[in-house]
Structure formats: C-alpha cells, structure tokens
C-alpha cells in the first residue's frame, strides 16, 4: 500500500487553510495600542480589503479553531485505532510534535513582552504575562485549568492546551474505541457535549471548555469512522446532517450547531476528495504540514511589529490601514512557518523521538 493510502492530503490541506483563516482573523491585533486597547479597534468594515475578505476578519474565521479540533479527532482515529501504541510511545509522539515550537515561541514572546514593558511601558496583545501564567505555559496547561485567568504570552496556544487533556481522554478510551469504535465514539461525543452544556461554568480545577474541545474531537473521529461507501450514501447523509445542524444553529442561535455542521461537512468532503483527486491533495498538503507553525508563529510576528512601531515610530498604528500590510503579514507568516517547520520543528521532533523511543536500561 503506498503512502497516499495512509494519509488524507486534502484533510491536511484543509487544516492549513484553517490556520491561514486564523492568521487573517487576528489582523485586528495590529490596531492594538496596548494589551487593553480592544475597545479602540475600528470596525472590520474599515480594515484593508474588507469588502472582499470581511468573513475572515469576523468571528466566522475564528471558528477555524473548532475545525482544528475536529480534524485532530479525524486524524487520531485514522492513526491510532488500527495501530498498537503504548502510553510512552503516544506521549513521546505528542511531546515531540507539539512542545519544541511551543517552547521556542514562548521564550521569544516572553522576551518581547519584557522588552515592551520595560522600554515602552505596556504589554502587547495579551496582558496575563506573570510568573504563574509562564509556568502554566511551560507545562502546556495555560487554559484547561482554573488557575488560568485568560490568554497569556503566545495566546493561540490556548486551543492546543485544551487538546492536551482530550488526547489523554482519547488514549484512555482506546481499549473501547478499538472494540466498539462507532458506539464508543458516539458515547464519548455525547458525554463531552452533555458535560459542557450542563456545566457551562468551570468544574473543580478543570475548565468546561475541555469538553467542548472533546466534543469536536470525537465528532471528527466519528466522521472518520463513517467514511463514505462506494455509492456515497454515507457522504450524502453526513452532508445532509451538516446542513441541518447549520440551519438549526443559525435559527436557534446555537453557535456549536452551525460550526460543527459546517466543519463536519467540510472535513467529509475533503476526505472524499482524497479518494477522487489524491495527487492534487498531495500538492496542497504542504499547507497542512506548516499549519502548526503558522498557528504559533503569526502572533509573535505581530508582537514584533508592534514593539518596533512603539520603539521606532512613536507607537503609530497607521500601518494597519495600508493595503500592503495584510499580504506582507501573510507572506512573512507562511515563509517563516515553512522555515521553522523544516529547520526546527521537524528535525527537533525527530531528535526527541529518537532519543526517547530507545528502550531504557533496567
């Protein structure tokens, strides 16, 4: 069986597109005079190219985070439901994949924030940059526990922080998922949404957002398990279900309904495209390869620009109104993410896996 049968290239491409949506959504950060200046951000209708890309400036694009969670569930089901793995192997794989770039960007952002505070007099973009939140960030626990008081340092890591707990839930459930995959996935999906909606406030020590993340994650696993048959009957059912969820969500103003409906339809279509146009998906999958790098690097790029604007240009934010800023920002984010993926993320991850995968001496 060749490599293409082992990887969903179009799904990976969708993950990359979702990362770029988040990059554009965070464009409003360029208007922040300090970490508390969100009320002064102009309406998105005044942003560059607003007439064309206004959905990407809006909360619609922010829903790409939920798309990440759903795709993670899809990929984890594909990788782990049919392959034996130990707790050690699973943990090493997750650590090697996620931690090196997180640690590097955390140190860089901490340095930038100290420079900004000492030379300019204020934080950039996020304000909870104390020792407690730095320690929480070090352990990738910045937003799943009740010790956290909001976004800090490299803020986008919040969604990955929630996924860390969901990964543990997934691994602990593998015994049941492998024996009764669909029934167990539905049970975990139902339990996650039930806990989230019954306990919308935080649970003791654990933030309820963990179970919202888990709901999307196991929805993605279910989408994988219900891959279309040859006659596309399952695809039609999934697309119809997604459409119904979108309509119900909009009508009753239930955000998770229309987000999950749109996301499951998009991922299902991407997975189907992998069966029809695998070569095209292979070409686009490079976007998915750098999606994590794009996600973690774009805010440090913004912070760098804001610190330079404060230090060299009297704190002006007029550059955010320029039609050159968005394409330059996107290009820098993609180029640096590609470089970080090739030169840092991938080799460091491989080094960690090699060192930690060797049998330990008795």
C-alpha positions as CSV (number, residue, x, y, z in Angstrom):
1,X,0.0,0.0,0.0
2,X,1.5,3.4,-1.0
3,X,1.9,6.5,1.1
4,X,-1.2,8.2,-0.2
5,X,-3.4,5.5,1.2
6,X,-2.0,6.2,4.6
7,X,-2.6,10.0,4.6
8,X,-5.5,12.3,3.9
9,X,-3.8,15.0,1.9
10,X,-6.9,17.1,1.3
11,X,-7.8,17.0,5.0
12,X,-4.3,18.2,5.8
13,X,-4.8,21.0,3.2
14,X,-8.0,22.0,5.0
15,X,-6.1,22.2,8.3
16,X,-3.6,24.6,6.6
17,X,-6.4,26.7,5.2
18,X,-7.9,26.9,8.7
19,X,-4.6,28.1,10.1
20,X,-4.5,30.9,7.4
21,X,-8.0,31.9,8.4
22,X,-6.8,32.4,12.0
23,X,-3.9,34.5,10.7
24,X,-6.3,36.8,8.9
25,X,-8.8,36.9,11.8
26,X,-6.0,38.1,14.1
27,X,-5.3,41.1,11.8
28,X,-7.1,43.3,14.3
29,X,-4.1,42.9,16.7
30,X,-2.3,45.4,14.5
31,X,-4.6,48.1,15.8
32,X,-3.9,47.5,19.5
33,X,-2.1,50.3,21.1
34,X,-1.6,48.0,24.2
35,X,-3.0,44.8,25.6
36,X,-6.1,46.6,26.9
37,X,-6.9,48.7,23.8
38,X,-9.5,46.4,22.2
39,X,-12.3,49.0,22.5
40,X,-10.3,51.3,20.2
41,X,-10.1,48.7,17.4
42,X,-12.1,50.1,14.4
43,X,-15.0,48.1,12.9
44,X,-13.8,45.4,10.4
45,X,-15.5,47.3,7.6
46,X,-12.6,49.7,7.8
47,X,-9.9,47.0,7.6
48,X,-7.9,46.7,4.3
49,X,-9.7,44.5,1.7
50,X,-12.8,44.4,4.0
51,X,-15.2,44.3,1.1
52,X,-13.6,41.1,-0.1
53,X,-12.3,39.2,2.9
54,X,-14.6,40.5,5.7
55,X,-15.7,37.0,6.7
56,X,-12.1,36.2,7.6
57,X,-11.9,39.3,9.8
58,X,-15.1,38.2,11.6
59,X,-15.9,35.6,14.2
60,X,-16.7,33.2,11.3
61,X,-12.9,32.8,10.7
62,X,-12.3,32.2,14.5
63,X,-14.3,29.0,14.1
64,X,-11.3,27.6,12.3
65,X,-10.1,26.6,15.8
66,X,-13.0,24.2,16.1
67,X,-12.1,22.9,12.7
68,X,-8.6,22.1,14.1
69,X,-10.2,20.1,16.9
70,X,-12.4,18.2,14.5
71,X,-9.6,17.4,12.1
72,X,-7.4,16.2,15.1
73,X,-10.1,13.7,16.0
74,X,-10.3,12.5,12.4
75,X,-6.5,12.1,12.2
76,X,-6.1,10.4,15.6
77,X,-8.8,7.9,14.7
78,X,-7.1,7.2,11.4
79,X,-3.6,6.8,13.0
80,X,-4.3,5.1,16.4
81,X,-7.5,3.0,16.1
82,X,-5.7,0.4,14.0
83,X,-2.2,0.7,15.3
84,X,-1.0,-0.6,18.7
85,X,0.8,2.0,20.9
86,X,1.9,2.3,24.4
87,X,1.3,5.2,26.8
88,X,5.0,6.1,26.5
89,X,5.0,6.0,22.7
90,X,1.9,8.0,22.5
91,X,3.2,10.6,24.9
92,X,6.6,10.9,23.2
93,X,4.9,11.4,19.8
94,X,2.7,14.2,21.2
95,X,5.5,15.8,23.1
96,X,7.9,15.7,20.1
97,X,5.2,17.1,17.8
98,X,3.9,20.0,19.9
99,X,6.4,21.1,22.6
100,X,9.6,22.2,20.8
101,X,8.0,25.0,18.8
102,X,5.7,26.0,21.7
103,X,8.7,26.3,24.0
104,X,10.7,28.3,21.4
105,X,7.8,30.8,20.7
106,X,7.1,31.0,24.5
107,X,10.6,32.1,25.2
108,X,10.6,34.6,22.3
109,X,7.3,36.1,23.3
110,X,8.3,36.4,27.0
111,X,11.4,38.2,25.8
112,X,9.4,40.6,23.6
113,X,6.9,41.3,26.4
114,X,9.7,42.2,28.8
115,X,11.2,44.5,26.3
116,X,7.9,46.1,25.6
117,X,7.1,46.5,29.3
118,X,10.4,48.0,30.2
119,X,11.1,50.2,27.2
120,X,7.5,51.1,26.1
121,X,5.6,50.7,29.4
122,X,2.9,48.2,28.4
123,X,2.2,44.6,27.3
124,X,1.5,43.7,23.7
125,X,-1.8,42.0,22.7
126,X,-2.1,39.8,25.9
127,X,-1.7,41.0,29.4
128,X,-1.5,38.0,31.7
129,X,2.2,37.7,31.5
130,X,3.2,36.9,35.1
131,X,5.2,34.1,36.5
132,X,2.2,31.9,37.2
133,X,1.0,32.0,33.6
134,X,4.5,31.4,32.4
135,X,4.7,28.2,34.4
136,X,1.3,27.2,33.1
137,X,2.5,27.8,29.6
138,X,5.7,25.8,30.2
139,X,3.5,22.7,31.0
140,X,1.1,23.5,28.2
141,X,-1.7,23.9,30.8
142,X,-2.4,27.5,30.1
143,X,-6.1,27.3,29.5
144,X,-7.6,23.9,30.6
145,X,-7.4,24.5,34.4
146,X,-9.0,27.1,36.6
147,X,-5.6,28.6,37.7
148,X,-5.5,30.4,34.4
149,X,-7.1,33.9,34.1
150,X,-7.2,34.3,30.3
151,X,-4.9,34.4,27.4
152,X,-1.2,35.0,28.0
153,X,2.2,35.2,26.2
154,X,1.6,33.4,22.9
155,X,-2.2,33.4,23.2
156,X,-3.1,30.9,20.4
157,X,-1.7,28.0,22.3
158,X,-4.9,28.1,24.4
159,X,-6.6,25.7,22.0
160,X,-3.7,23.2,22.0
161,X,-3.7,23.4,25.8
162,X,-7.3,22.1,25.8
163,X,-6.4,19.4,23.3
164,X,-3.7,18.0,25.6
165,X,-6.4,16.9,28.0
166,X,-8.5,15.5,25.2
167,X,-5.5,13.5,23.9
168,X,-5.3,11.8,27.4
169,X,-9.1,11.1,27.3
170,X,-8.7,9.6,23.8
171,X,-5.7,7.4,24.8
172,X,-7.5,6.1,27.9
173,X,-10.5,5.2,25.8
174,X,-8.6,3.3,23.1
175,X,-9.5,-0.1,24.6
176,X,-13.2,0.6,24.0
177,X,-12.7,2.6,20.8
178,X,-10.9,-0.3,19.1
179,X,-13.6,-2.9,20.1
180,X,-16.7,-0.8,19.5
181,X,-15.4,2.1,17.5
182,X,-18.7,3.8,16.4
183,X,-20.6,3.1,19.6
184,X,-17.7,4.2,21.8
185,X,-17.1,7.4,19.8
186,X,-20.8,8.4,20.0
187,X,-20.8,7.8,23.7
188,X,-17.7,9.9,24.2
189,X,-19.1,12.6,21.9
190,X,-22.4,12.7,23.7
191,X,-20.8,12.7,27.2
192,X,-18.5,15.6,26.2
193,X,-21.3,17.8,24.9
194,X,-23.5,16.9,27.8
195,X,-20.9,17.8,30.4
196,X,-20.1,21.1,28.6
197,X,-23.7,22.2,28.4
198,X,-24.7,21.0,31.9
199,X,-21.6,22.6,33.5
200,X,-21.1,25.8,31.4
201,X,-19.3,27.2,34.3
202,X,-16.0,25.7,35.2
203,X,-15.7,22.4,37.0
204,X,-13.4,22.0,40.1
205,X,-9.9,22.6,38.7
206,X,-11.0,21.8,35.1
207,X,-12.4,24.3,32.7
208,X,-15.5,23.2,30.9
209,X,-14.0,24.2,27.6
210,X,-12.1,21.0,27.6
211,X,-15.3,19.1,27.0
212,X,-16.3,21.4,24.2
213,X,-13.0,20.6,22.6
214,X,-13.6,16.9,23.2
215,X,-17.0,17.2,21.5
216,X,-15.4,18.4,18.3
217,X,-12.6,16.0,18.6
218,X,-14.8,12.9,18.8
219,X,-17.1,14.3,16.2
220,X,-14.1,14.2,13.9
221,X,-13.4,10.6,14.9
222,X,-17.0,9.8,14.0
223,X,-16.6,11.4,10.6
224,X,-13.6,9.2,10.0
225,X,-15.4,6.1,11.1
226,X,-18.4,6.9,8.8
227,X,-16.3,7.4,5.7
228,X,-18.5,7.2,2.5
229,X,-19.2,3.8,0.9
230,X,-18.8,3.3,-2.8
231,X,-22.3,4.7,-3.5
232,X,-21.6,7.8,-1.5
233,X,-24.7,7.2,0.7
234,X,-22.9,8.0,3.9
235,X,-21.4,11.2,2.4
236,X,-24.9,12.3,1.5
237,X,-26.2,11.6,5.0
238,X,-23.2,13.4,6.6
239,X,-23.7,16.5,4.3
240,X,-27.5,16.5,5.0
241,X,-26.8,16.2,8.7
242,X,-24.3,19.1,8.5
243,X,-26.8,21.2,6.6
244,X,-29.5,20.6,9.2
245,X,-27.1,21.5,12.0
246,X,-26.1,24.7,10.3
247,X,-29.8,25.7,9.8
248,X,-30.8,24.8,13.3
249,X,-27.7,26.6,14.7
250,X,-28.5,29.8,12.8
251,X,-32.2,29.7,13.6
252,X,-31.8,29.0,17.4
253,X,-28.5,30.9,17.6
254,X,-26.6,27.9,18.9
255,X,-23.0,28.5,17.9
256,X,-21.8,24.9,18.2
257,X,-24.6,23.6,16.0
258,X,-23.7,25.6,12.9
259,X,-19.9,25.4,13.5
260,X,-20.0,21.6,13.9
261,X,-22.3,21.3,10.9
262,X,-20.1,23.3,8.6
263,X,-16.9,21.6,9.9
264,X,-18.1,18.0,9.6
265,X,-19.4,18.7,6.1
266,X,-16.0,20.3,5.1
267,X,-13.9,17.5,6.5
268,X,-16.1,14.9,4.9
269,X,-15.8,16.5,1.5
270,X,-12.0,16.8,1.9
271,X,-11.8,13.2,2.9
272,X,-13.8,12.2,-0.2
273,X,-11.6,14.4,-2.4
274,X,-8.6,12.3,-1.2
275,X,-10.3,9.3,-2.9
276,X,-11.0,11.2,-6.1
277,X,-8.1,13.6,-6.6
278,X,-5.3,12.2,-4.4
279,X,-2.5,13.8,-6.4
280,X,-4.0,17.3,-6.2
281,X,-4.3,16.8,-2.4
282,X,-0.7,15.8,-2.2
283,X,0.3,19.1,-3.7
284,X,-1.8,21.1,-1.3
285,X,-0.9,19.1,1.8
286,X,2.2,21.3,2.4
287,X,-0.3,23.8,3.9
288,X,-1.2,21.2,6.5
289,X,2.5,20.4,7.2
290,X,3.1,24.0,8.3
291,X,-0.3,24.6,9.9
292,X,1.0,24.3,13.5
293,X,4.0,26.6,12.7
294,X,1.7,29.2,11.1
295,X,-0.6,29.0,14.1
296,X,2.1,29.6,16.7
297,X,4.3,32.0,14.8
298,X,1.9,34.6,13.4
299,X,1.2,36.3,16.8
300,X,4.9,36.6,17.6
301,X,5.3,38.3,14.2
302,X,2.6,40.7,15.1
303,X,4.1,41.4,18.5
304,X,7.5,42.1,16.9
305,X,5.8,44.6,14.5
306,X,4.0,46.4,17.4
307,X,7.1,46.6,19.5
308,X,9.1,48.1,16.6
309,X,6.2,50.5,15.9
310,X,6.3,51.7,19.6
311,X,10.1,52.0,19.7
312,X,10.8,53.5,16.3
313,X,7.6,55.2,15.1
314,X,6.1,56.8,18.2
315,X,3.6,54.0,18.6
316,X,1.7,54.7,15.4
317,X,-0.7,52.0,14.2
318,X,-1.4,53.7,10.8
319,X,0.4,50.9,9.1
320,X,-2.6,48.6,9.8
321,X,-4.6,50.7,7.4
322,X,-2.2,50.1,4.5
323,X,-3.2,47.7,1.8
324,X,0.3,46.3,1.8
325,X,0.2,45.2,5.4
326,X,-2.1,42.1,5.0
327,X,-0.2,40.5,2.1
328,X,3.2,41.2,3.7
329,X,1.9,39.8,7.0
330,X,0.6,36.7,5.3
331,X,3.8,36.1,3.3
332,X,6.0,36.5,6.3
333,X,3.9,34.2,8.4
334,X,3.9,31.5,5.7
335,X,7.6,31.8,4.8
336,X,8.8,31.8,8.5
337,X,6.4,29.0,9.3
338,X,7.8,26.9,6.4
339,X,11.4,27.6,7.5
340,X,10.6,26.8,11.2
341,X,8.9,23.6,10.1
342,X,11.8,22.4,8.0
343,X,14.7,23.7,10.1
344,X,13.4,23.4,13.6
345,X,10.1,21.8,14.2
346,X,10.7,18.6,12.1
347,X,14.4,17.9,13.0
348,X,14.0,18.7,16.7
349,X,10.9,16.5,16.8
350,X,12.7,13.7,15.1
351,X,15.6,14.0,17.5
352,X,13.3,13.8,20.6
353,X,11.5,10.8,19.2
354,X,14.8,9.1,18.5
355,X,16.2,9.8,22.0
356,X,13.1,9.0,23.9
357,X,12.0,6.0,21.9
358,X,15.0,3.9,22.7
359,X,14.4,1.2,25.4
360,X,15.5,2.5,28.7
361,X,18.1,0.4,30.6
362,X,17.0,-1.7,33.5
